[in-house]
């Protein structure tokens, strides 16, 4: 699975969360979140995407690249 770093960052900022806050809420490392937002990590585990989406109150599809 791929994740669109720009969409992730926009959703995080729209939720009013810092990277640290979102990472804690999603139960992931802040470094992982940073790499995802910056496009430096490809193919994150599906559970990671699910945890981030749930923490942001969006769907996984909302974080995926446009087809």
N, CA, C and O atoms as a printed pandas DataFrame, in Angstrom:
     atom_number atom_name residue_name chain_id  residue_number  x_coord  y_coord  z_coord
0              1         N          UNK        A               1    0.831   -1.179    0.000
1              2        CA          UNK        A               1    0.000    0.000    0.000
2              3         C          UNK        A               1    0.879    1.247    0.000
3              4         O          UNK        A               1    1.947    1.284    0.612
4              5         N          UNK        A               2    0.416    2.221   -0.675
5              6        CA          UNK        A               2    1.114    3.506   -0.713
6              7         C          UNK        A               2    0.323    4.518    0.093
7              8         O          UNK        A               2   -0.874    4.348    0.326
8              9         N          UNK        A               3    0.988    5.549    0.505
9             10        CA          UNK        A               3    0.340    6.645    1.206
10            11         C          UNK        A               3    0.848    7.945    0.595
11            12         O          UNK        A               3    2.029    8.056    0.268
12            13         N          UNK        A               4   -0.027    8.920    0.440
13            14        CA          UNK        A               4    0.338   10.211   -0.121
14            15         C          UNK        A               4    0.768   11.111    1.040
15            16         O          UNK        A               4   -0.053   11.519    1.862
16            17         N          UNK        A               5    2.045   11.408    1.089
17            18        CA          UNK        A               5    2.591   12.203    2.184
18            19         C          UNK        A               5    1.949   13.571    2.308
19            20         O          UNK        A               5    1.735   14.065    3.415
20            21         N          UNK        A               6    1.643   14.183    1.174
21            22        CA          UNK        A               6    1.012   15.504    1.219
22            23         C          UNK        A               6   -0.390   15.426    1.797
23            24         O          UNK        A               6   -0.786   16.282    2.589
24            25         N          UNK        A               7   -1.147   14.404    1.406
25            26        CA          UNK        A               7   -2.494   14.232    1.961
26            27         C          UNK        A               7   -2.431   13.948    3.450
27            28         O          UNK        A               7   -3.252   14.442    4.221
28            29         N          UNK        A               8   -1.457   13.154    3.847
29            30        CA          UNK        A               8   -1.284   12.843    5.262
30            31         C          UNK        A               8   -0.991   14.111    6.052
31            32         O          UNK        A               8   -1.600   14.358    7.093
32            33         N          UNK        A               9   -0.066   14.902    5.558
33            34        CA          UNK        A               9    0.297   16.140    6.253
34            35         C          UNK        A               9   -0.885   17.097    6.321
35            36         O          UNK        A               9   -1.124   17.717    7.358
36            37         N          UNK        A              10   -1.625   17.222    5.223
37            38        CA          UNK        A              10   -2.785   18.111    5.202
38            39         C          UNK        A              10   -3.845   17.652    6.206
39            40         O          UNK        A              10   -4.435   18.470    6.911
40            41         N          UNK        A              11   -4.081   16.347    6.266
41            42        CA          UNK        A              11   -5.074   15.813    7.199
42            43         C          UNK        A              11   -4.624   16.034    8.643
43            44         O          UNK        A              11   -5.432   16.373    9.508
44            45         N          UNK        A              12   -3.337   15.840    8.894
45            46        CA          UNK        A              12   -2.806   16.057   10.249
46            47         C          UNK        A              12   -2.954   17.513   10.652
47            48         O          UNK        A              12   -3.402   17.817   11.758
48            49         N          UNK        A              13   -2.579   18.412    9.754
49            50        CA          UNK        A              13   -2.673   19.833   10.066
50            51         C          UNK        A              13   -4.130   20.275   10.219
51            52         O          UNK        A              13   -4.443   21.104   11.074
52            53         N          UNK        A              14   -5.020   19.721    9.391
53            54        CA          UNK        A              14   -6.446   20.049    9.503
54            55         C          UNK        A              14   -7.012   19.591   10.844
55            56         O          UNK        A              14   -7.931   20.206   11.385
56            57         N          UNK        A              15   -6.454   18.508   11.371
57            58        CA          UNK        A              15   -6.884   17.998   12.674
58            59         C          UNK        A              15   -6.243   18.779   13.825
59            60         O          UNK        A              15   -6.581   18.569   14.989
60            61         N          UNK        A              16   -5.319   19.677   13.491
61            62        CA          UNK        A              16   -4.658   20.492   14.508
62            63         C          UNK        A              16   -3.667   19.720   15.354
63            64         O          UNK        A              16   -3.456   20.036   16.525
64            65         N          UNK        A              17   -3.053   18.694   14.750
65            66        CA          UNK        A              17   -2.117   17.843   15.486
66            67         C          UNK        A              17   -0.685   18.050   15.005
67            68         O          UNK        A              17   -0.443   18.292   13.823
68            69         N          UNK        A              18    0.249   17.952   15.927
69            70        CA          UNK        A              18    1.660   17.914   15.557
70            71         C          UNK        A              18    1.989   16.474   15.146
71            72         O          UNK        A              18    1.193   15.561   15.364
72            73         N          UNK        A              19    3.148   16.288   14.562
73            74        CA          UNK        A              19    3.564   14.920   14.240
74            75         C          UNK        A              19    3.637   14.083   15.510
75            76         O          UNK        A              19    3.206   12.930   15.516
76            77         N          UNK        A              20    4.168   14.640   16.567
77            78        CA          UNK        A              20    4.293   13.919   17.835
78            79         C          UNK        A              20    2.922   13.507   18.368
79            80         O          UNK        A              20    2.738   12.371   18.805
80            81         N          UNK        A              21    1.974   14.419   18.333
81            82        CA          UNK        A              21    0.630   14.122   18.833
82            83         C          UNK        A              21   -0.045   13.028   18.019
83            84         O          UNK        A              21   -0.663   12.121   18.576
84            85         N          UNK        A              22    0.075   13.117   16.698
85            86        CA          UNK        A              22   -0.546   12.109   15.852
86            87         C          UNK        A              22    0.125   10.753   16.046
87            88         O          UNK        A              22   -0.552    9.727   16.115
88            89         N          UNK        A              23    1.436   10.748   16.133
89            90        CA          UNK        A              23    2.156    9.493   16.336
90            91         C          UNK        A              23    1.698    8.820   17.630
91            92         O          UNK        A              23    1.453    7.614   17.657
92            93         N          UNK        A              24    1.587    9.597   18.686
93            94        CA          UNK        A              24    1.131    9.039   19.960
94            95         C          UNK        A              24   -0.293    8.518   19.850
95            96         O          UNK        A              24   -0.598    7.431   20.342
96            97         N          UNK        A              25   -1.157    9.278   19.215
97            98        CA          UNK        A              25   -2.561    8.894   19.066
98            99         C          UNK        A              25   -2.706    7.622   18.226
99           100         O          UNK        A              25   -3.576    6.791   18.488
100          101         N          UNK        A              26   -1.844    7.481   17.217
101          102        CA          UNK        A              26   -1.907    6.320   16.319
102          103         C          UNK        A              26   -1.083    5.143   16.842
103          104         O          UNK        A              26   -1.192    4.033   16.322
104          105         N          UNK        A              27   -0.266    5.377   17.857
105          106        CA          UNK        A              27    0.558    4.311   18.407
106          107         C          UNK        A              27    1.726    3.918   17.518
107          108         O          UNK        A              27    2.109    2.750   17.452
108          109         N          UNK        A              28    2.289    4.917   16.830
109          110        CA          UNK        A              28    3.447    4.671   15.967
110          111         C          UNK        A              28    4.574    5.608   16.373
111          112         O          UNK        A              28    4.374    6.535   17.157
112          113         N          UNK        A              29    5.747    5.358   15.838
113          114        CA          UNK        A              29    6.906    6.205   16.116
114          115         C          UNK        A              29    6.802    7.498   15.316
115          116         O          UNK        A              29    6.361    7.482   14.167
116          117         N          UNK        A              30    7.203    8.606   15.909
117          118        CA          UNK        A              30    7.166    9.889   15.214
118          119         C          UNK        A              30    8.073    9.862   13.985
119          120         O          UNK        A              30    7.773   10.514   12.984
120          121         N          UNK        A              31    9.170    9.121   14.048
121          122        CA          UNK        A              31   10.062    9.005   12.883
122          123         C          UNK        A              31    9.372    8.340   11.705
123          124         O          UNK        A              31    9.583    8.721   10.553
124          125         N          UNK        A              32    8.551    7.353   11.996
125          126        CA          UNK        A              32    7.786    6.689   10.935
126          127         C          UNK        A              32    6.842    7.680   10.285
127          128         O          UNK        A              32    6.760    7.753    9.059
128          129         N          UNK        A              33    6.136    8.433   11.090
129          130        CA          UNK        A              33    5.201    9.426   10.565
130          131         C          UNK        A              33    5.927   10.468    9.728
131          132         O          UNK        A              33    5.454   10.847    8.657
132          133         N          UNK        A              34    7.058   10.925   10.206
133          134        CA          UNK        A              34    7.847   11.912    9.471
134          135         C          UNK        A              34    8.280   11.365    8.114
135          136         O          UNK        A              34    8.183   12.061    7.104
136          137         N          UNK        A              35    8.756   10.124    8.089
137          138        CA          UNK        A              35    9.177    9.523    6.824
138          139         C          UNK        A              35    8.004    9.370    5.861
139          140         O          UNK        A              35    8.160    9.560    4.655
140          141         N          UNK        A              36    6.838    9.031    6.387
141          142        CA          UNK        A              36    5.652    8.898    5.532
142          143         C          UNK        A              36    5.264   10.242    4.941
143          144         O          UNK        A              36    4.972   10.336    3.749
144          145         N          UNK        A              37    5.258   11.277    5.759
145          146        CA          UNK        A              37    4.890   12.607    5.268
146          147         C          UNK        A              37    5.878   13.116    4.234
147          148         O          UNK        A              37    5.495   13.824    3.303
148          149         N          UNK        A              38    7.132   12.766    4.388
149          150        CA          UNK        A              38    8.172   13.261    3.488
150          151         C          UNK        A              38    8.430   12.341    2.303
151          152         O          UNK        A              38    9.333   12.597    1.506
152          153         N          UNK        A              39    7.648   11.274    2.179
153          154        CA          UNK        A              39    7.791   10.365    1.047
154          155         C          UNK        A              39    9.046    9.530    1.087
155          156         O          UNK        A              39    9.496    9.043    0.050
156          157         N          UNK        A              40    9.623    9.352    2.267
157          158        CA          UNK        A              40   10.858    8.580    2.389
158          159         C          UNK        A              40   10.620    7.149    2.844
159          160         O          UNK        A              40   11.566    6.391    3.057
160          161         N          UNK        A              41    9.352    6.784    2.991
161          162        CA          UNK        A              41    9.042    5.403    3.363
162          163         C          UNK        A              41    7.945    4.900    2.439
163          164         O          UNK        A              41    6.841    5.444    2.409
164          165         N          UNK        A              42    8.261    3.861    1.690
165          166        CA          UNK        A              42    7.309    3.265    0.766
166          167         C          UNK        A              42    6.657    2.050    1.403
167          168         O          UNK        A              42    7.247    1.375    2.247
168          169         N          UNK        A              43    5.450    1.791    0.988
169          170        CA          UNK        A              43    4.719    0.587    1.370
170          171         C          UNK        A              43    4.651    0.347    2.872
171          172         O          UNK        A              43    5.123   -0.680    3.358
172          173         N          UNK        A              44    4.065    1.293    3.612
173          174        CA          UNK        A              44    3.904    1.057    5.046
174          175         C          UNK        A              44    2.924   -0.096    5.274
175          176         O          UNK        A              44    2.089   -0.390    4.419
176          177         N          UNK        A              45    3.033   -0.727    6.405
177          178        CA          UNK        A              45    2.156   -1.832    6.752
178          179         C          UNK        A              45    0.712   -1.332    6.793
179          180         O          UNK        A              45    0.452   -0.210    7.228
180          181         N          UNK        A              46   -0.205   -2.152    6.348
181          182        CA          UNK        A              46   -1.615   -1.773    6.321
182          183         C          UNK        A              46   -2.149   -1.351    7.677
183          184         O          UNK        A              46   -2.991   -0.457    7.766
184          185         N          UNK        A              47   -1.660   -1.995    8.738
185          186        CA          UNK        A              47   -2.133   -1.630   10.071
186          187         C          UNK        A              47   -1.645   -0.236   10.466
187          188         O          UNK        A              47   -2.314    0.461   11.229
188          189         N          UNK        A              48   -0.496    0.167    9.957
189          190        CA          UNK        A              48    0.013    1.513   10.234
190          191         C          UNK        A              48   -0.888    2.546    9.583
191          192         O          UNK        A              48   -1.254    3.542   10.207
192          193         N          UNK        A              49   -1.246    2.307    8.326
193          194        CA          UNK        A              49   -2.137    3.232    7.628
194          195         C          UNK        A              49   -3.493    3.282    8.328
195          196         O          UNK        A              49   -4.075    4.354    8.497
196          197         N          UNK        A              50   -3.983    2.127    8.728
197          198        CA          UNK        A              50   -5.260    2.078    9.421
198          199         C          UNK        A              50   -5.240    2.842   10.736
199          200         O          UNK        A              50   -6.196    3.544   11.065
200          201         N          UNK        A              51   -4.154    2.707   11.485
201          202        CA          UNK        A              51   -4.035    3.403   12.766
202          203         C          UNK        A              51   -3.970    4.915   12.569
203          204         O          UNK        A              51   -4.575    5.674   13.326
204          205         N          UNK        A              52   -3.239    5.342   11.558
205          206        CA          UNK        A              52   -3.144    6.777   11.271
206          207         C          UNK        A              52   -4.504    7.318   10.839
207          208         O          UNK        A              52   -4.946    8.359   11.324
208          209         N          UNK        A              53   -5.162    6.610    9.930
209          210        CA          UNK        A              53   -6.474    7.049    9.446
210          211         C          UNK        A              53   -7.465    7.144   10.601
211          212         O          UNK        A              53   -8.206    8.121   10.710
212          213         N          UNK        A              54   -7.478    6.131   11.461
213          214        CA          UNK        A              54   -8.399    6.130   12.602
214          215         C          UNK        A              54   -8.106    7.304   13.536
215          216         O          UNK        A              54   -9.026    7.963   14.021
216          217         N          UNK        A              55   -6.834    7.558   13.781
217          218        CA          UNK        A              55   -6.449    8.655   14.670
218          219         C          UNK        A              55   -6.848   10.012   14.094
219          220         O          UNK        A              55   -7.123   10.954   14.837
220          221         N          UNK        A              56   -6.877   10.103   12.769
221          222        CA          UNK        A              56   -7.258   11.352   12.107
222          223         C          UNK        A              56   -8.759   11.444   11.842
223          224         O          UNK        A              56   -9.271   12.515   11.517
224          225         N          UNK        A              57   -9.462   10.322   11.979
225          226        CA          UNK        A              57  -10.894   10.316   11.690
226          227         C          UNK        A              57  -11.194   10.371   10.209
227          228         O          UNK        A              57  -12.208   10.929    9.790
228          229         N          UNK        A              58  -10.297    9.783    9.409
229          230        CA          UNK        A              58  -10.487    9.719    7.959
230          231         C          UNK        A              58  -10.409    8.257    7.527
231          232         O          UNK        A              58  -10.103    7.381    8.337
232          233         N          UNK        A              59  -10.685    7.998    6.256
233          234        CA          UNK        A              59  -10.563    6.642    5.738
234          235         C          UNK        A              59   -9.158    6.430    5.195
235          236         O          UNK        A              59   -8.434    7.387    4.919
236          237         N          UNK        A              60   -8.789    5.192    5.049
237          238        CA          UNK        A              60   -7.492    4.873    4.429
238          239         C          UNK        A              60   -7.419    5.487    3.033
239          240         O          UNK        A              60   -6.384    6.016    2.625
240          241         N          UNK        A              61   -8.525    5.408    2.317
241          242        CA          UNK        A              61   -8.570    5.928    0.938
242          243         C          UNK        A              61   -8.261    7.413    0.897
243          244         O          UNK        A              61   -7.684    7.903   -0.074
244          245         N          UNK        A              62   -8.643    8.136    1.951
245          246        CA          UNK        A              62   -8.352    9.574    2.011
246          247         C          UNK        A              62   -6.863    9.866    2.009
247          248         O          UNK        A              62   -6.442   10.971    1.667
248          249         N          UNK        A              63   -6.060    8.872    2.393
249          250        CA          UNK        A              63   -4.607    9.059    2.488
250          251         C          UNK        A              63   -3.842    8.465    1.316
251          252         O          UNK        A              63   -2.619    8.582    1.245
252          253         N          UNK        A              64   -4.557    7.831    0.401
253          254        CA          UNK        A              64   -3.923    7.166   -0.737
254          255         C          UNK        A              64   -3.687    8.142   -1.881
255          256         O          UNK        A              64   -4.414    9.127   -2.016
256          257         N          UNK        A              65   -2.674    7.877   -2.707
257          258        CA          UNK        A              65   -2.459    8.714   -3.885
258          259         C          UNK        A              65   -3.652    8.611   -4.833
259          260         O          UNK        A              65   -4.339    7.591   -4.884
260          261         N          UNK        A              66   -3.881    9.685   -5.579
261          262        CA          UNK        A              66   -4.924    9.658   -6.599
262          263         C          UNK        A              66   -4.523    8.716   -7.706
263          264         O          UNK        A              66   -3.352    8.630   -8.077
264          265         N          UNK        A              67   -5.505    8.010   -8.228
265          266        CA          UNK        A              67   -5.225    7.029   -9.296
266          267         C          UNK        A              67   -4.923    7.694  -10.608
267          268         O          UNK        A              67   -4.669    7.013  -11.601
